[in-house]
Amino acid sequence: MKKPFFFGVLLIIITSSCATEKLNLSPLSNSFYSETKGSDSDRGSKKSFNINIKENVNASEISNMISTFPKFKSDGLNDEVTSLKYSLQNYLYAIDANNSPGKGRALKSFEKSYKKIQKLRQNLDRDDDEVLNRYLVRLKTNISVIEDALPGS
Protein backbone atom coordinates (compact mmCIF):
# COMPACT_ATOMS: atom_id res chain seq x y z
CA MET A 1 0.00 0.00 0.00
CA LYS A 2 2.84 2.38 0.79
CA LYS A 3 4.79 1.72 -2.45
CA PRO A 4 1.98 2.66 -4.90
CA PHE A 5 1.15 5.74 -2.82
CA PHE A 6 4.82 6.78 -2.66
CA PHE A 7 5.30 6.31 -6.43
CA GLY A 8 2.04 8.16 -7.13
CA VAL A 9 3.17 11.15 -5.07
CA LEU A 10 6.61 11.00 -6.66
CA LEU A 11 5.10 10.92 -10.14
CA ILE A 12 2.90 13.93 -9.39
CA ILE A 13 5.85 15.91 -7.99
CA ILE A 14 8.05 15.13 -10.98
CA THR A 15 5.43 16.01 -13.59
CA SER A 16 4.39 19.21 -11.86
CA SER A 17 7.95 20.42 -11.33
CA CYS A 18 9.08 20.02 -14.93
CA ALA A 19 8.99 23.26 -16.85
CA THR A 20 8.41 23.43 -20.56
CA GLU A 21 9.36 26.17 -22.93
CA LYS A 22 7.35 27.12 -25.95
CA LEU A 23 9.00 27.13 -29.34
CA ASN A 24 10.50 30.51 -30.25
CA LEU A 25 9.83 31.30 -33.90
CA SER A 26 11.58 34.66 -33.90
CA PRO A 27 14.01 35.06 -36.78
CA LEU A 28 16.44 36.77 -34.42
CA SER A 29 16.80 33.93 -31.93
CA ASN A 30 19.23 31.81 -33.96
CA SER A 31 22.46 33.43 -32.80
CA PHE A 32 21.34 34.53 -29.34
CA TYR A 33 23.15 31.79 -27.42
CA SER A 34 26.52 32.40 -29.06
CA GLU A 35 26.33 36.15 -28.42
CA THR A 36 25.51 35.76 -24.75
CA LYS A 37 28.68 33.76 -24.14
CA GLY A 38 30.90 36.83 -24.69
CA SER A 39 32.00 39.17 -21.93
CA ASP A 40 30.01 42.27 -21.02
CA SER A 41 32.67 44.54 -22.50
CA ASP A 42 32.52 42.66 -25.82
CA ARG A 43 28.75 42.99 -26.06
CA GLY A 44 28.84 46.69 -25.29
CA SER A 45 31.41 47.39 -27.96
CA LYS A 46 29.55 45.52 -30.71
CA LYS A 47 26.48 47.78 -30.76
CA SER A 48 26.59 51.39 -31.75
CA PHE A 49 22.79 51.44 -32.05
CA ASN A 50 21.40 52.15 -28.60
CA ILE A 51 18.76 49.46 -29.00
CA ASN A 52 18.90 45.79 -28.14
CA ILE A 53 16.76 44.29 -30.88
CA LYS A 54 16.46 40.93 -29.12
CA GLU A 55 14.81 42.50 -26.08
CA ASN A 56 12.80 45.13 -27.93
CA VAL A 57 9.05 44.60 -27.68
CA ASN A 58 8.40 46.28 -31.02
CA ALA A 59 10.88 44.06 -32.85
CA SER A 60 9.32 41.01 -31.23
CA GLU A 61 5.89 42.11 -32.38
CA ILE A 62 7.18 42.61 -35.92
CA SER A 63 8.65 39.09 -35.86
CA ASN A 64 5.37 37.66 -34.62
CA MET A 65 3.40 39.52 -37.27
CA ILE A 66 5.73 38.23 -39.99
CA SER A 67 4.98 34.67 -38.94
CA THR A 68 1.22 35.17 -38.52
CA PHE A 69 0.49 37.34 -41.56
CA PRO A 70 -2.70 36.04 -43.22
CA LYS A 71 -3.00 34.72 -46.77
CA PHE A 72 -5.39 36.41 -49.19
CA LYS A 73 -7.24 35.28 -52.30
CA SER A 74 -5.15 37.47 -54.60
CA ASP A 75 -1.87 35.90 -55.71
CA GLY A 76 -0.38 39.30 -56.57
CA LEU A 77 -1.17 40.59 -53.08
CA ASN A 78 0.30 37.46 -51.47
CA ASP A 79 3.49 37.88 -53.51
CA GLU A 80 3.81 41.49 -52.38
CA VAL A 81 3.14 40.48 -48.75
CA THR A 82 5.98 37.96 -49.06
CA SER A 83 8.25 40.74 -50.33
CA LEU A 84 7.13 42.93 -47.41
CA LYS A 85 7.94 40.16 -44.91
CA TYR A 86 11.37 39.67 -46.48
CA SER A 87 12.06 43.41 -46.19
CA LEU A 88 11.01 43.40 -42.53
CA GLN A 89 13.28 40.46 -41.72
CA ASN A 90 16.17 42.21 -43.45
CA TYR A 91 15.38 45.37 -41.48
CA LEU A 92 15.53 43.52 -38.16
CA TYR A 93 18.71 41.68 -39.16
CA ALA A 94 20.34 44.94 -40.28
CA ILE A 95 19.59 46.62 -36.96
CA ASP A 96 20.87 43.59 -35.07
CA ALA A 97 24.08 43.57 -37.15
CA ASN A 98 24.51 47.35 -36.80
CA ASN A 99 24.31 47.70 -40.59
CA SER A 100 23.05 51.22 -41.33
CA PRO A 101 23.17 50.93 -45.15
CA GLY A 102 21.36 47.58 -44.99
CA LYS A 103 18.73 49.10 -42.70
CA GLY A 104 18.17 51.91 -45.18
CA ARG A 105 17.82 49.49 -48.10
CA ALA A 106 15.40 47.33 -46.14
CA LEU A 107 13.28 50.37 -45.23
CA LYS A 108 13.14 51.49 -48.88
CA SER A 109 12.12 47.99 -49.92
CA PHE A 110 9.48 47.94 -47.17
CA GLU A 111 8.07 51.29 -48.33
CA LYS A 112 7.96 50.09 -51.94
CA SER A 113 6.08 46.90 -50.99
CA TYR A 114 3.81 48.87 -48.67
CA LYS A 115 2.78 51.21 -51.47
CA LYS A 116 2.10 48.31 -53.84
CA ILE A 117 -0.02 46.59 -51.19
CA GLN A 118 -1.99 49.81 -50.69
CA LYS A 119 -2.85 49.77 -54.40
CA LEU A 120 -3.67 46.05 -54.47
CA ARG A 121 -5.89 46.13 -51.39
CA GLN A 122 -8.57 48.08 -53.24
CA ASN A 123 -9.73 44.78 -54.77
CA LEU A 124 -10.24 43.05 -51.40
CA ASP A 125 -13.55 42.53 -49.66
CA ARG A 126 -14.21 44.57 -46.54
CA ASP A 127 -13.19 41.95 -43.95
CA ASP A 128 -9.88 41.13 -45.63
CA ASP A 129 -9.18 44.83 -46.10
CA GLU A 130 -9.70 45.50 -42.39
CA VAL A 131 -7.42 42.62 -41.39
CA LEU A 132 -4.71 43.77 -43.81
CA ASN A 133 -5.06 47.37 -42.61
CA ARG A 134 -4.69 46.26 -38.99
CA TYR A 135 -1.44 44.43 -39.79
CA LEU A 136 -0.03 47.29 -41.86
CA VAL A 137 -0.80 49.91 -39.22
CA ARG A 138 0.83 47.82 -36.47
CA LEU A 139 3.90 47.24 -38.64
CA LYS A 140 4.34 50.92 -39.43
CA THR A 141 3.79 51.86 -35.79
CA ASN A 142 6.40 49.40 -34.54
CA ILE A 143 8.93 50.51 -37.18
CA SER A 144 8.34 54.15 -36.22
CA VAL A 145 8.93 53.38 -32.55
CA ILE A 146 12.15 51.51 -33.37
CA GLU A 147 13.35 54.30 -35.66
CA ASP A 148 12.64 56.89 -32.97
CA ALA A 149 14.71 54.88 -30.49
CA LEU A 150 17.73 54.74 -32.82
CA PRO A 151 20.31 57.50 -32.53
CA GLY A 152 20.44 60.01 -35.37
CA SER A 153 16.81 59.44 -36.34
N, C-alpha and C positions, 0 to 999 in steps of 0.2 A: 504494500500500500504506500509506503514511503517513497520507493523508487519511482513509480509513475508520477507521483505528485512532485517530487524533486525535479525530474526531467521536464515536466510540464511547466513549472515555474522557470526553470533555466531556459527553456525554449522561448517563453514569453519575454524574458529579460533580453535575450540575445536579439530577437527580432525587433523589439521596440528600441533597442539602443543603436541599431545600425542606421547610419544616415545615408541617404542617397542624394546624388546630385543630378539635376536635370541637364540634358545635353545643351551645350552652348553652341548656337549656330552663328555666332557673330563672325564676320570675316576677319576681324582683327584679333581673334583669340589664338591664332596659330603660333605666333612667336612669343606669346606672353611669358611662358615658362623660361625660355632661354634669356629673356631680357631681365627677369627678376633675379637671376643668379649673379649679376654684376654688382659691384659695390655702389654705395650711394653716390659717391663722387662721380663714377662713370655715368650713372643714369642722369645726373644733373647736367653733365657736360654735353650729352647727346642732343638735348632738346633746346632749340632756341625759341620755338613757339612756347608761349606760356600756358599751354593747354595739354593736359594728359588725355589723349583721345580714348584711351582704354577705360578711363574712369568717368568720362564725360557722358552725362545722361542724354544729351542731344544726339551725340554720335551713336549711342546705343539704340536710341529710338529710330534713327535713320537705318541702322543695320537691321532692326526688326522689321521695319517697313519694307525694306528691300526683299526680305524673305517672305513676307506675307502679302505682297502686292497682288491684287486680283487679276484674273484673266478676263478679257473682254471678247465679244463676238467678232470684232474687226481685227483681221490679221495685221493690217498696217499699223493700227494702234498698239497691238501687242508687240510688234517689232520695235516701235519707238519707245515703248515702256522698257523693253529689254535694254535698249541703248541708254535710257535714262538711269536704269539700275547700274549698268556698267560704269557710267560717269560718276555716280555717287560712290561706288566702291573705290574707284580711282581717287576720288576726292579724299575719302577717309584714309586711304593708304598714303597719299601724298602728305597729308597733315602728320600722320604717324611717322613718316620717314623724314619729316622736316624738308620737304621738297616744294619750295615756293613756285617754281615754274610749272611743275606737275599739277599743283593745286590750281593754278590759274587756267591751265589747259582743261582740267576736269570741270571747272566751273563754267568755262565757255561751252564745253560739250553739253553740260547739264542744261544751260540756258537754251541752247539750240534745240535739244530734245523737248524741253519744256514748251517752247513756242510751237513746235510741230504738234505736240499732244494737244495744245490749246485749240489748234485748227481742226484736228481730227475728232475732238470730243463733241463737236457740233452734231455729228451723226448718231450719237448715243441716245438711248432712251433716258428718261428722267432719273430713274434709280441708279443706273450705271454712271451717269454724269455726276450725281451727288457723291457717290462713293469715290470716283476718280478725283473730284474736286477736294474732298476731305483729305485724301492722301497727298495731293499736290500742295495744299496749303500747309499741312504739317511738315512736309519736306522743306518747303521754302522757309518756314518759321525756324526750324532746327538749324538750317544752314546759316540763316541770318544771325542766330544766337552764337553759333560757333565763330562766324566771321567777326562779330563784335568782340568776342573774347580774345581773338588773335591780335598780337601787337602790330601796329602800323595799319590797322584797318579803319 
